[in-house]
Amino acid sequence: MIGNRYLRDLFEYPDEDTGINQLLEMLKFKDMKFIDSLYKPVNIDNCDDEEIKYLTKISARIDYCLQLHNMDVPDWLRDKRLVFEKPYFHPKRITDFEKVKLQYTNPGPFKARNVYFDLEGIKRV
């Protein structure tokens, strides 16, 4: 089980995209209760496969946003288990050309985890 209450609640959203959008809002507007909660280690050993998959998807985004805010990145976010063997693309309905483009243009936190987002598509207004 994901030990962080905020991350667990986001994981449990019935629609993953809605949960990711909520995560992006909390990061963009520096919800300090949420951000402070990230500094308490998440014990990945207690997570099942679906939770690890979810954490892998969002850890890249959290890592990236914390760096943009000039904040330290908690060690657990860079756990070696939070990496996909095969590239994961979000959104899933993109062309092969767009996939290659994302692999070259996404910042390091995404490449390190083999997780690729269209950064324009997840930008907050």
C-alpha positions in Angstrom: 0.0 0.0 0.0 1.2 3.5 -0.8 2.0 5.0 2.6 1.6 8.6 1.6 -2.0 9.6 2.0 -2.0 12.1 -0.8 -0.4 9.8 -3.3 -2.7 6.9 -2.2 -5.8 9.1 -2.8 -4.5 10.1 -6.2 -3.9 6.4 -7.1 -7.4 5.5 -6.0 -9.1 8.0 -8.3 -11.4 6.1 -10.6 -9.8 7.8 -13.6 -6.0 7.9 -13.7 -5.9 11.1 -15.9 -8.0 13.0 -13.4 -5.6 11.9 -10.6 -2.6 13.0 -12.7 -4.3 16.4 -13.3 -4.9 16.8 -9.6 -1.2 16.0 -9.0 -0.2 18.6 -11.5 -2.3 21.2 -9.8 -0.8 20.5 -6.4 2.7 20.7 -7.9 2.1 23.8 -10.0 0.6 25.8 -7.1 3.0 24.5 -4.5 0.5 22.9 -2.2 3.0 22.8 0.7 1.1 20.2 2.7 1.4 17.9 -0.3 5.0 18.7 -1.0 6.0 18.4 2.6 4.4 14.9 2.6 6.8 13.8 -0.2 9.8 14.2 2.2 8.5 11.3 4.3 9.8 8.2 2.6 7.4 6.0 0.8 8.2 2.3 1.5 8.1 0.8 -2.0 8.4 -2.7 -0.5 4.9 -2.3 0.8 3.5 -1.4 -2.7 1.9 -3.9 -5.1 2.7 -4.0 -8.8 -0.1 -1.6 -9.8 1.0 0.9 -7.2 4.6 0.7 -8.3 3.5 1.3 -11.9 1.5 4.4 -10.8 4.4 5.7 -8.7 6.7 5.3 -11.7 4.5 7.4 -13.9 4.1 10.2 -11.4 7.6 10.1 -9.8 9.1 11.6 -13.0 6.6 14.5 -13.0 7.1 15.1 -9.3 10.9 15.0 -9.6 10.8 17.4 -12.6 8.5 19.9 -10.8 10.5 19.9 -7.6 13.6 20.7 -9.6 11.7 23.6 -11.4 10.8 24.9 -7.9 14.5 24.6 -6.8 13.5 22.1 -4.1 15.4 19.0 -3.1 14.1 15.7 -4.5 13.4 13.0 -1.9 15.6 9.9 -2.4 12.7 7.5 -2.6 11.5 9.2 -5.8 14.6 8.0 -7.5 14.4 4.4 -6.4 15.7 2.1 -9.1 12.4 0.2 -9.0 10.5 3.2 -10.3 11.7 2.7 -13.9 9.9 1.0 -16.8 11.7 -1.6 -18.9 9.8 -0.4 -22.0 8.9 3.2 -22.7 5.6 4.4 -21.3 4.0 7.3 -23.2 1.3 9.5 -21.9 -1.0 10.1 -23.7 -1.1 6.7 -25.3 -2.6 7.8 -28.6 0.3 9.4 -30.3 2.2 8.6 -33.5 5.5 6.8 -33.7 7.1 10.1 -34.7 5.7 11.8 -31.7 7.0 9.0 -29.5 10.5 9.4 -30.8 10.3 13.2 -30.4 9.2 12.8 -26.7 12.1 10.5 -26.1 14.6 13.1 -27.3 12.9 16.2 -25.9 11.7 15.1 -22.4 14.0 16.2 -19.5 16.2 13.9 -17.5 13.7 12.9 -14.8 11.4 11.4 -17.5 14.2 9.7 -19.5 15.7 8.2 -16.3 12.4 6.4 -15.7 11.5 5.6 -19.3 8.3 7.7 -18.8 7.4 10.2 -21.5 4.8 13.0 -21.2 3.8 15.6 -23.8 4.9 18.5 -21.6 2.7 20.9 -23.5 -0.3 18.7 -22.8 0.3 18.7 -19.1 1.2 22.3 -18.7 -1.0 24.2 -16.2 -2.4 27.5 -17.2 
